[in-house]
Amino acid sequence: MLKELAINQDRLWQRLMSMAEIGATPSGGSCRVALTDEDRQGRDLFIAWCRELGCDIRIDRMGNIFAQRPGTDPQRPPVACGSHLDTQPHGGKFDGVYGVLAGVEIFETLNEQGIETTSPLEICVWTNEEGARFAPPMVSSGVFGGSYDLDYGLSREDTDGITLGEALETIGYAGSLPCGDHPLSAFIEVHIEQGPILERDSDTIGVVTGVQGSRWYQVTFQGQDAHTGSTPMQGRRDALVSAAHLVIAVRGIAEHYAPSAVATVGRLDVSPNSNNTIPGEVTLTVDMRHADPQTLDAMQAELYAAVDKTAEQEGTGVERQRIMDTPPIHFNERCIDAVRSATLELGYRHQDIRSGAGHDACHISRIAPTSMIFIPCAGGLSHNEAESAEPSDLAAGANVLLHALLKLAG
């Protein structure tokens, strides 16, 4: 009988659309940036739904929320699922929130069918996954997983100088549960792929085996502010020209290690940013990703060489630092097998896949057996108001999650 167990597709879709109304954007997306009032409203709605289902709610010092459905053996650590409710400023309706609300739908389905599990089940909502307001991204699951300490997490500041800890207090989500003092026996995160592979191959489920490594760098070129009209071209120390050379070099590094490598300059801060002044200082960020740590080392060496070369060529000073290093991750084989066997039993087209994006599951994998499930999204588009997923695919991912959780929870 359990093989016939399935979630309610229409109910899952309706919850997703109800959550999307909070912070709805004119172009059809969602804006619930971390620890804003919109994020608070989304959290409040999630908790209200979970309390209706009889869940116990706890919140830790980083504002992470844990909604637990009891098991017959309360001494067992919970088998958990979940993701995040915060979005990018121009985010979509599914990134993160799908992984949370799939858990809510699973709990309601189990309640309707009167199914008990031996281990408790739990939905986790991780704070500030996106990093759109507080850098780095995934900082709260990072504190939970031991990647960062609590003081570091709470002291992160937004562009207005407000700390993450202060923002938690403002919206009423500064919990008392110690962050990380909450063992999990397993964690599975279901998510839209945020890439084109599943859609391209007409597969419904991605059995995620791991996540490629990611390194972020910050580079600052120091030139000299000067008048654009009266300063000859020869002898200029234009920091933006140095930055432009590096942007091209970063693309070349990724192409050198194709097809698995990616690299992007995603941000430029130009000073003084005036129409008729030669830029005297430019700070930029570089994001490099690959599944092999030795290849990442080689890419880093080429980046540093390119930084030094362009600074010398343009006569600019330079400072560089690596600001984030997330090593490649291989998920837990038992959890991967639970996802794969559930997918096979349910008869969905699938493939093994490695995530190109970081997720909260990366940090949780440090302290608990972890895996992920991907479903297709239209055109592979995410972090965009046009982000879209089919109701049937969303239901398929939730069904795989349901059956994987049952395998792990007993």
PyMOL commands that set and color helices and strands:
alter all, ss='L'
color gray80, all
select helices_A, chain A and resi 2-4+9-20+37-52+97-113+139-144+150-154+164-171+197-200+239-256+293-314+333-346+360-364+378-380+391-409
alter helices_A, ss='H'
color red, helices_A
select strands_A, chain A and resi 56-59+65-69+79-83+121-125+186-192+205-211+213-222+226-227+262-271+277-278+281-290+317-326+329-330+350-355+370-375
alter strands_A, ss='S'
color yellow, strands_A
deselect
rebuild
show_as cartoon
